[in-house]
């Protein structure tokens, strides 16, 4: 009999605990929602800005860089193209579009875009390094090594490290 009473008490306590827990959750959620509603009605800055986002070349470049970071190089190519259309002298957009083409396996298009960037900035070691990586992906090791060396001559850190790595690998 005592066992039955203990079981009933546990059942009642357990049920009470569940009910109290549910009430606490409900109150915390509803107070959070009410606080948001009060802020939205009181604060004039809580409303969305009616000014459109300025979609200039830099905007499209950043958007392309973001999606390429997550592996969506097909979309990145399109965003970089929009940046180039708005600023045909944007060497970084040509370079980045070339890298994205390279990631897609479209090596001739990749080399073409990186070459355009290099015409604008022939002393940019990173561009030579990027083109070297594309040449390497395409299987042209001779041209890749030429560009790795050119990038290293321009003090590109990645090229210097790569050449150091393959030098140690041979030893």
C-alpha positions as CSV (number, residue, x, y, z in Angstrom):
1,X,0.0,0.0,0.0
2,X,2.8,2.4,0.9
3,X,4.3,1.6,-2.5
4,X,1.1,2.6,-4.2
5,X,1.0,5.9,-2.4
6,X,4.6,6.6,-3.2
7,X,4.0,5.8,-6.9
8,X,0.9,8.2,-6.9
9,X,3.0,10.9,-5.3
10,X,5.8,10.5,-7.8
11,X,3.3,10.6,-10.6
12,X,1.7,13.8,-9.2
13,X,5.2,15.4,-8.7
14,X,6.3,14.4,-12.1
15,X,3.1,15.8,-13.7
16,X,3.4,19.0,-11.7
17,X,7.1,19.4,-12.8
18,X,6.1,19.0,-16.5
19,X,3.3,21.5,-16.1
20,X,5.6,24.0,-14.4
21,X,8.3,23.5,-17.0
22,X,5.7,24.1,-19.8
23,X,4.5,27.3,-18.1
24,X,8.0,28.6,-17.7
25,X,8.8,27.9,-21.3
26,X,5.6,29.6,-22.4
27,X,6.1,32.7,-20.3
28,X,9.7,33.1,-21.4
29,X,8.7,32.8,-25.1
30,X,5.7,35.1,-24.8
31,X,7.7,37.8,-22.9
32,X,10.4,37.6,-25.6
33,X,7.8,38.1,-28.3
34,X,6.1,40.9,-26.4
35,X,9.4,42.7,-25.9
36,X,10.1,42.5,-29.7
37,X,6.6,43.9,-30.5
38,X,7.1,46.8,-28.0
39,X,10.5,47.6,-29.5
40,X,9.1,47.5,-33.1
41,X,6.3,49.9,-32.3
42,X,8.3,52.3,-30.2
43,X,11.5,52.6,-32.1
44,X,11.5,54.4,-35.5
45,X,14.7,52.6,-36.4
46,X,13.1,49.2,-36.0
47,X,11.3,49.7,-39.4
48,X,13.0,48.5,-42.5
49,X,14.9,51.1,-44.5
50,X,13.1,52.2,-47.6
51,X,16.4,52.9,-49.3
52,X,17.4,50.1,-51.7
53,X,20.8,48.5,-51.3
54,X,23.3,50.0,-53.7
55,X,24.2,47.2,-56.1
56,X,27.4,48.5,-57.5
57,X,30.4,46.5,-58.8
58,X,31.8,46.1,-55.2
59,X,28.4,44.6,-54.1
60,X,28.4,42.0,-56.9
61,X,32.1,41.2,-56.3
62,X,31.5,40.6,-52.6
63,X,28.5,38.4,-53.4
64,X,30.5,36.4,-55.8
65,X,33.3,36.0,-53.3
66,X,30.8,34.8,-50.7
67,X,29.1,32.2,-52.9
68,X,32.5,30.9,-54.2
69,X,33.6,30.4,-50.6
70,X,30.8,28.0,-50.2
71,X,31.6,26.2,-53.4
72,X,28.9,27.7,-55.7
73,X,31.3,28.7,-58.4
74,X,28.6,28.7,-61.1
75,X,26.7,31.5,-59.3
76,X,30.0,33.2,-58.5
77,X,30.9,33.5,-62.2
78,X,27.6,35.3,-62.8
79,X,28.1,37.7,-59.9
80,X,31.7,38.5,-61.0
81,X,30.3,39.1,-64.5
82,X,27.9,41.7,-63.1
83,X,30.8,43.4,-61.3
84,X,32.8,43.5,-64.5
85,X,29.8,44.9,-66.4
86,X,29.5,47.7,-63.9
87,X,33.3,48.3,-63.7
88,X,35.3,46.9,-66.6
89,X,38.6,48.0,-64.9
90,X,38.0,45.8,-61.8
91,X,40.9,43.5,-62.1
92,X,40.0,41.6,-58.9
93,X,36.6,40.6,-60.5
94,X,38.4,39.2,-63.6
95,X,40.8,37.3,-61.4
96,X,38.1,35.9,-59.1
97,X,36.0,35.0,-62.0
98,X,39.0,33.2,-63.5
99,X,39.5,31.2,-60.3
100,X,35.8,30.2,-60.3
101,X,36.0,29.1,-63.9
102,X,39.1,27.0,-62.9
103,X,37.2,25.4,-60.0
104,X,34.5,24.5,-62.6
105,X,37.1,22.9,-64.8
106,X,36.7,25.5,-67.5
107,X,40.4,26.1,-67.8
108,X,40.6,28.2,-71.1
109,X,38.0,30.6,-69.7
110,X,39.8,30.7,-66.4
111,X,43.2,31.5,-68.0
112,X,41.6,34.1,-70.2
113,X,40.0,36.0,-67.3
114,X,43.2,35.8,-65.2
115,X,45.2,37.1,-68.2
116,X,42.8,40.1,-68.3
117,X,43.5,40.8,-64.7
118,X,47.3,40.5,-65.3
119,X,47.1,43.0,-68.1
120,X,45.7,45.5,-65.6
121,X,48.0,44.6,-62.7
122,X,51.2,42.9,-64.1
123,X,53.0,43.1,-60.8
124,X,50.4,41.3,-58.8
125,X,52.0,38.1,-57.6
126,X,48.7,36.6,-56.4
127,X,47.4,36.7,-60.0
128,X,50.4,34.7,-61.2
129,X,50.0,32.3,-58.3
130,X,46.3,31.8,-59.2
131,X,47.0,31.3,-62.8
132,X,49.7,28.7,-61.8
133,X,47.1,26.8,-59.8
134,X,44.7,26.8,-62.8
135,X,47.6,25.5,-65.1
136,X,48.3,22.8,-62.5
137,X,44.7,21.8,-62.4
138,X,44.6,21.7,-66.2
139,X,47.7,19.4,-66.3
140,X,50.1,22.0,-67.7
141,X,52.9,21.6,-65.1
142,X,55.5,23.6,-67.2
143,X,53.4,26.8,-67.4
144,X,52.4,26.3,-63.8
145,X,56.0,26.2,-62.6
146,X,56.8,29.4,-64.7
147,X,54.0,31.2,-63.0
148,X,54.8,29.9,-59.5
149,X,58.4,31.2,-60.0
150,X,57.1,34.6,-61.4
151,X,54.7,34.9,-58.4
152,X,57.6,34.1,-56.0
153,X,59.8,36.7,-57.7
154,X,57.0,39.2,-56.9
155,X,57.1,38.0,-53.3
156,X,53.8,36.2,-53.3
157,X,53.8,34.3,-50.0
158,X,51.7,31.4,-51.2
159,X,54.1,30.9,-54.2
160,X,57.1,31.1,-52.0
161,X,55.7,28.5,-49.6
162,X,54.7,26.2,-52.5
163,X,58.1,26.3,-54.1
164,X,59.7,25.7,-50.7
165,X,57.3,22.7,-50.2
166,X,58.1,21.1,-53.6
167,X,61.8,21.8,-53.1
168,X,61.7,19.9,-49.7
169,X,59.6,17.2,-51.3
170,X,62.3,16.5,-53.9
171,X,65.0,16.2,-51.2
